[in-house]
Amino acid sequence: MAGLDLKEGSKVNLDMKSLISIVIGIVSLAGIWFSLKGDLSQLQIDVMRMKDDVELNHEFRVKWPRGEMGALPDDAEQNLKIHYLQKEVEKLSETVKKLELESAKLKK
């Protein structure tokens, strides 16, 4: 490189084929660059959406069992049936106790 004499007015000789190859190479690299930047931006947006989904899922997972987010109609129906059955069991228990007392009185 010691024999290379570059000045402001130096001329470069390139054939048209080489010049077109250089331009096509630069345009290709620019296209690849912008494509990668677009993909990266899309992935960043996807990650932000997933974070929001995870946050909402966590909130749902914690609040749903506590009943802070409402209940399904089936749950309400089940609760009514359970309440009814509890009352029936209480009535039956009282009846059994009365029968036990009566049978105890008869045995005496």
DOZA-460512 format. One record per residue: x, y, z of N, C-alpha, C in turn; residue number from 1. Coordinates in Angstrom, 3 decimals. Atoms other than C-alpha are relative to their C-alpha. Layout:
% DOZA-460512
NODE;X;Y;Z;X;Y;Z;X;Y;Z;NUM $
...
% end
This chain:
% DOZA-460512
NODE;0.805;-1.174;0.000;0.000;0.000;0.000;0.866;1.262;0.000;1 $
NODE;-0.864;-1.172;-0.027;3.004;2.272;0.167;0.014;0.702;-1.351;2 $
NODE;-0.041;-0.595;1.324;2.852;2.848;-3.600;-1.337;0.615;-0.415;3 $
NODE;1.320;-0.521;0.333;-0.819;3.910;-3.495;-0.017;1.500;0.243;4 $
NODE;-0.001;-1.457;-0.117;-1.133;7.605;-4.180;-1.424;0.505;-0.183;5 $
NODE;1.372;-0.475;0.047;-4.612;8.866;-3.295;-0.037;1.484;0.293;6 $
NODE;0.166;-1.441;-0.190;-5.484;12.490;-3.695;-1.463;0.333;-0.218;7 $
NODE;1.385;-0.427;0.170;-8.680;14.500;-3.821;-0.446;-0.118;-1.448;8 $
NODE;0.344;0.051;1.415;-8.611;14.538;-7.576;0.273;-1.338;-0.649;9 $
NODE;-0.294;1.318;0.568;-7.754;10.822;-7.999;-1.223;-0.554;-0.700;10 $
NODE;1.082;0.599;0.762;-9.836;8.912;-10.515;-0.016;-1.510;0.238;11 $
NODE;0.181;1.436;-0.175;-11.247;5.409;-10.140;-0.665;-0.518;-1.269;12 $
NODE;0.574;0.603;1.196;-11.944;3.248;-13.135;-0.713;-1.291;0.387;13 $
NODE;0.800;1.199;-0.247;-14.764;0.722;-12.705;-0.819;-0.272;-1.240;14 $
NODE;0.883;0.310;1.118;-16.558;-1.135;-15.390;-1.438;0.009;0.514;15 $
NODE;1.404;-0.134;-0.341;-20.347;-0.908;-15.425;-0.502;-1.216;0.778;16 $
NODE;0.406;1.229;-0.666;-20.781;-4.547;-14.313;0.373;0.052;1.483;17 $
NODE;-0.443;-0.087;-1.388;-18.781;-3.957;-11.116;-0.807;1.045;0.760;18 $
NODE;0.767;-1.059;-0.638;-20.618;-0.716;-10.347;-1.423;-0.474;0.308;19 $
NODE;1.350;0.522;-0.211;-24.034;-2.389;-10.782;0.013;-1.065;1.091;20 $
NODE;-0.118;1.026;-1.044;-22.889;-5.326;-8.590;0.112;0.639;1.375;21 $
NODE;-0.164;-0.697;-1.279;-21.821;-2.914;-5.836;-1.322;0.610;0.438;22 $
NODE;1.280;-0.627;-0.327;-25.137;-1.025;-5.983;-1.021;-1.058;0.413;23 $
NODE;0.932;1.078;-0.346;-27.164;-4.261;-5.973;0.352;-0.586;1.361;24 $
NODE;-0.424;0.512;-1.309;-25.112;-5.532;-3.012;-0.416;0.934;1.131;25 $
NODE;0.375;-0.970;-1.034;-25.714;-2.325;-1.038;-1.516;0.012;0.200;26 $
NODE;1.460;0.020;-0.096;-29.446;-2.358;-1.834;-0.469;-1.289;0.680;27 $
NODE;0.360;1.270;-0.637;-29.651;-6.040;-0.828;0.265;0.047;1.502;28 $
NODE;-0.324;-0.115;-1.425;-27.913;-5.350;2.479;-0.982;0.924;0.708;29 $
NODE;0.970;-0.921;-0.604;-30.235;-2.404;3.139;-1.354;-0.697;0.162;30 $
NODE;1.266;0.734;-0.097;-33.266;-4.603;2.389;0.014;-1.002;1.126;31 $
NODE;-0.132;0.978;-1.089;-32.031;-7.318;4.725;-0.033;0.717;1.347;32 $
NODE;-0.052;-0.779;-1.246;-31.313;-4.699;7.424;-1.407;0.442;0.422;33 $
NODE;1.333;-0.488;-0.338;-34.804;-3.185;7.247;-0.964;-1.146;0.286;34 $
NODE;0.822;1.170;-0.274;-36.418;-6.612;7.128;0.256;-0.506;1.418;35 $
NODE;-0.335;0.446;-1.357;-34.563;-7.637;10.292;-0.514;0.982;1.049;36 $
NODE;0.504;-1.007;-0.944;-35.481;-4.357;12.006;-1.517;-0.134;0.159;37 $
NODE;1.450;0.187;-0.062;-39.145;-4.920;11.109;-0.375;-1.230;0.799;38 $
NODE;0.259;1.233;-0.758;-39.064;-8.481;12.434;0.265;0.211;1.487;39 $
NODE;-0.336;-0.274;-1.392;-37.394;-7.296;15.632;-1.084;0.850;0.658;40 $
NODE;1.076;-0.840;-0.544;-40.028;-4.604;16.128;-1.254;-0.814;0.241;41 $
NODE;1.186;0.839;-0.159;-42.823;-7.122;15.590;0.146;-0.937;1.188;42 $
NODE;-0.229;0.890;-1.142;-41.257;-9.514;18.100;-0.100;0.765;1.320;43 $
NODE;0.104;-0.804;-1.212;-40.973;-6.718;20.660;-1.459;0.289;0.327;44 $
NODE;1.432;-0.242;-0.217;-44.663;-5.904;20.185;-0.663;-1.275;0.516;45 $
NODE;0.566;1.273;-0.450;-45.531;-9.601;20.570;0.340;-0.274;1.462;46 $
NODE;-0.416;0.211;-1.392;-43.552;-9.783;23.813;-0.806;0.905;0.932;47 $
NODE;0.797;-0.910;-0.837;-45.380;-6.723;25.183;-1.426;-0.525;0.154;48 $
NODE;1.352;0.558;-0.074;-48.747;-8.327;24.332;-0.029;-1.225;0.910;49 $
NODE;-0.050;1.195;-0.850;-47.700;-11.589;25.977;0.133;0.384;1.466;50 $
NODE;-0.126;-0.454;-1.383;-46.656;-9.717;29.114;-1.350;0.447;0.534;51 $
NODE;1.333;-0.427;-0.423;-50.109;-8.122;29.256;-0.896;-1.209;0.241;52 $
NODE;0.809;1.208;-0.168;-51.746;-11.527;28.779;0.373;-0.746;1.276;53 $
NODE;-0.458;0.691;-1.213;-49.625;-13.040;31.543;-0.488;0.747;1.236;54 $
NODE;0.473;-0.803;-1.129;-50.530;-10.167;33.866;-1.494;-0.218;0.232;55 $
NODE;1.438;0.221;-0.140;-54.251;-10.569;33.151;-0.298;-1.416;0.487;56 $
NODE;0.200;1.380;-0.430;-53.995;-14.338;33.574;0.320;-0.145;1.485;57 $
NODE;-0.370;0.073;-1.412;-52.238;-13.902;36.916;-1.108;0.610;0.858;58 $
NODE;1.076;-0.656;-0.742;-54.926;-11.481;38.080;-1.232;-0.903;0.065;59 $
NODE;1.151;0.898;0.049;-57.660;-13.888;36.961;0.213;-1.209;0.908;60 $
NODE;-0.321;1.199;-0.776;-55.920;-16.868;38.569;-0.113;0.258;1.497;61 $
NODE;0.052;-0.322;-1.425;-55.737;-15.078;41.912;-1.418;0.393;0.418;62 $
NODE;1.290;-0.555;-0.418;-59.108;-13.301;41.954;-1.176;-0.946;-0.220;63 $
NODE;1.150;0.861;0.294;-61.397;-15.975;40.434;-0.347;-0.924;1.162;64 $
NODE;0.363;0.888;-1.110;-61.127;-18.516;43.278;-0.553;0.746;1.216;65 $
NODE;0.489;-0.790;-1.133;-61.754;-15.745;45.801;-1.410;0.523;-0.238;66 $
NODE;1.328;-0.513;0.335;-64.947;-14.782;43.999;-0.004;1.485;-0.278;67 $
NODE;-0.093;-1.442;0.244;-63.689;-11.266;43.279;-0.316;0.365;-1.440;68 $
NODE;0.277;-0.285;1.408;-64.366;-11.609;39.562;-1.350;-0.575;-0.422;69 $
NODE;1.305;0.538;0.335;-67.887;-12.976;39.759;-0.007;-1.512;0.076;70 $
NODE;0.150;1.455;-0.020;-69.151;-16.507;39.414;-0.803;-0.422;-1.225;71 $
NODE;0.764;0.551;1.111;-70.548;-18.699;36.715;-1.434;-0.265;0.445;72 $
NODE;1.382;0.337;-0.377;-74.322;-19.264;36.614;-0.102;-1.405;0.586;73 $
NODE;0.006;1.365;-0.552;-73.630;-22.950;37.244;0.444;-0.007;1.458;74 $
NODE;-0.463;-0.082;-1.391;-71.761;-22.016;40.425;-1.127;0.496;0.895;75 $
NODE;1.106;-0.535;-0.800;-74.730;-19.990;41.657;-1.064;-1.084;0.220;76 $
NODE;0.987;1.076;-0.114;-77.065;-22.914;40.935;0.488;-1.071;0.974;77 $
NODE;-0.570;0.991;-0.921;-74.724;-25.304;42.744;-0.099;0.494;1.440;78 $
NODE;0.061;-0.553;-1.355;-74.573;-22.977;45.736;-1.414;-0.086;0.563;79 $
NODE;1.387;0.115;-0.454;-78.381;-22.916;45.917;-0.332;-1.439;0.379;80 $
NODE;0.272;1.415;-0.285;-78.553;-26.701;45.763;0.699;-0.438;1.281;81 $
NODE;-0.744;0.359;-1.223;-75.895;-27.064;48.449;-0.703;0.579;1.224;82 $
NODE;0.704;-0.644;-1.112;-77.736;-24.602;50.681;-1.282;-0.779;0.330;83 $
NODE;1.228;0.782;-0.194;-80.990;-26.552;50.184;0.316;-1.333;0.681;84 $
NODE;-0.372;1.292;-0.587;-79.259;-29.859;50.966;0.450;0.143;1.448;85 $
NODE;-0.409;-0.215;-1.388;-77.716;-28.399;54.114;-1.221;0.133;0.910;86 $
NODE;1.217;-0.138;-0.808;-81.173;-27.403;55.363;-0.694;-1.355;0.174;87 $
NODE;0.620;1.319;-0.083;-82.522;-30.872;54.548;0.740;-0.893;0.990;88 $
NODE;-0.795;0.813;-0.929;-79.655;-32.516;56.444;-0.266;0.439;1.434;89 $
NODE;0.305;-0.491;-1.353;-80.360;-30.278;59.453;-1.356;-0.514;0.460;90 $
NODE;1.335;0.503;-0.352;-84.056;-31.268;59.389;0.055;-1.491;0.314;91 $
NODE;-0.110;1.443;-0.232;-83.155;-34.946;59.107;0.743;-0.291;1.308;92 $
NODE;-0.732;0.193;-1.265;-80.675;-34.645;61.970;-0.923;0.242;1.186;93 $
NODE;0.941;-0.270;-1.089;-83.365;-33.088;64.170;-1.004;-1.150;0.145;94 $
NODE;0.938;1.118;-0.032;-85.778;-35.882;63.226;0.645;-1.227;0.626;95 $
NODE;-0.719;1.149;-0.569;-83.180;-38.538;64.061;0.166;0.183;1.500;96 $
NODE;-0.165;-0.246;-1.442;-82.517;-36.901;67.434;-1.311;-0.207;0.743;97 $
NODE;1.312;0.184;-0.638;-86.245;-36.817;68.225;-0.333;-1.488;0.104;98 $
NODE;0.281;1.434;-0.020;-86.590;-40.478;67.273;0.865;-0.721;1.017;99 $
NODE;-0.880;0.620;-1.004;-83.591;-41.395;69.424;-0.526;0.266;1.402;100 $
NODE;0.536;-0.328;-1.326;-85.133;-39.566;72.377;-1.260;-0.815;0.293;101 $
NODE;1.233;0.768;-0.190;-88.473;-41.268;71.848;0.304;-1.477;0.251;102 $
NODE;-0.331;1.388;-0.214;-86.880;-44.705;71.572;0.668;-0.205;1.361;103 $
NODE;-0.622;0.100;-1.314;-84.846;-44.004;74.702;-1.079;0.034;1.082;104 $
NODE;1.102;-0.094;-0.975;-88.068;-43.057;76.579;-0.785;-1.324;0.039;105 $
NODE;0.753;1.257;0.060;-89.792;-46.234;75.392;0.763;-1.148;0.666;106 $
NODE;-0.806;1.072;-0.603;-86.928;-48.422;76.579;0.012;0.104;1.500;107 $
NODE;-0.016;-0.153;-1.451;-87.148;-47.017;80.071;-1.205;-0.544;0.601;108 $
% end
